[in-house]
Amino acid sequence: MENLRDIEYFPEFDNLEFIASQVVEGFITGLHKSPFHGFSVEFAEHRIYNKGESTKHIDWKLYARSEKLFIKRYEEETNLRGQIFLDISSSMLFPYENKIINKLNFSIYTAAALMYLLIRQRDAIGLSSFDDEIRFHANARSSKVHLQMIYNELRKYLNPKNIGLQKKTNTAEVLHQLAEIINKRSLVIIFSDMFTSKDTDSEKLFAALQHLKYNKHEVIIFHVTDKKFEQEFAFSNRPYKFVDLETGNILKLNPNEIRETYIERTQNLVQELTNRSIQYGIDIIETDISKDFSEVLKPYLIKRAKFF
């Protein structure tokens, strides 16, 4: 993906759809279930006719059988409001010296492919980027000008120099803020490594995810990691100098000295995130940047289509 236009054009996804599993609030007719009832698209139920109402939607066939007047109610289908939450903290630049792909670039390509898919469905899309605070926010819209503005914002993040080092994360606080900003039920898609520094931060993170669900948003997490190095700690047996991209702290050690403990703790964190997500009704996709983004996204979309 060296051409900047590549983050706008994903023809390999043209035969796929992304349908919300929950009802959503939208403003044009589309693919997704709406909580509002109107008189279009799909029959939902009958209700008793009230004197003085329009007779336009009376079910006359049912009247012929029952001699009672009933109104047909329809469940409108609507477009989706998709809001991308993109973690642009310095830890997302790992592996920092990799000139081809890092966690942030991988997230951008995947997010852009989802945008392409939703746009093709006439859905609305928004973008929120954050580190320890919200750095950019655009509510979901479907105009071409709006979409180009979002693509231009994503292009900036493809260059690590525009992110910089020692940019910390405060995912929990940011998610709480965004949960209050987005006042219509939406599909919230989070791209983050979900790193927290302390156990108390983990609890704050889970509380923030609950906040999003409480506000009736459907939530999907793309848990973006370099599995080989960040989860399996597959460094060779020699001394290394590890630099924390968010703080600049340096740790010198031989990976063999801590590998077993590191792997066990990391597995526990991933398992807890997975378990809590399932508990809250959140889709979580373990995302390994060693794969092509389409190898992660396509199977998920196909699997999702079978359920919804």
C-alpha angles and dihedrals in degrees: 000000000000096000112081090219088065090080089063103043124061108155091167087074095053094103094052134082134203111214123183114241092209130051113271136197114239141152107227133048112271145132103298137086115256127207088223124087121219138152102271146082112002131030112239110171148319126258131185116272114247118217112259096027123124112275091214095104101036112133099233094181090058089047089055090056100039105021087227127114118240131174120223113232121200131202109229119222116219145183123270128249104217119189119190116208107199122191107216098172118133094259087068088066091071123155083041098185094047106111094193109048140356132171093271096049090048090051092049093052092047093046092047091051090053090049090052090052095047093045090052087055090053090249126145122249135196136181133217120180123189149166115169088339139014108285099177134010131180121169119230115282134152104215119121093234090054093049093050089052090054093047090051090052091051091050090060091059093055087076111071090207089067090058101040132192130286093037104143129209129238098174097161096054093044093051090052090052093047091047087060095044096053101069099174123067108263145164104263115199115191123199110191145121085234092219117172125182099213139028089246089057089055091056090049089051093052090048089054091051089051088052090058091049092046088057088057097250120146106233130205122181123202100198099205118201142144093243097194096056106019098043106020095033089217098178119142123257101271137092116287136186107222116199121198104227092206100047106018091234114153126215122186117200148121109263091224089067095065106015097107094047092043094051093047093050093045092050090051092052093049092047092050091050090049094047094048091047091053089047091054095043093251123147111230123190118195102221121198113194091207086078127070109264091241089059087062101037103043097054089048093051092047092048091047092050090057092056100040 
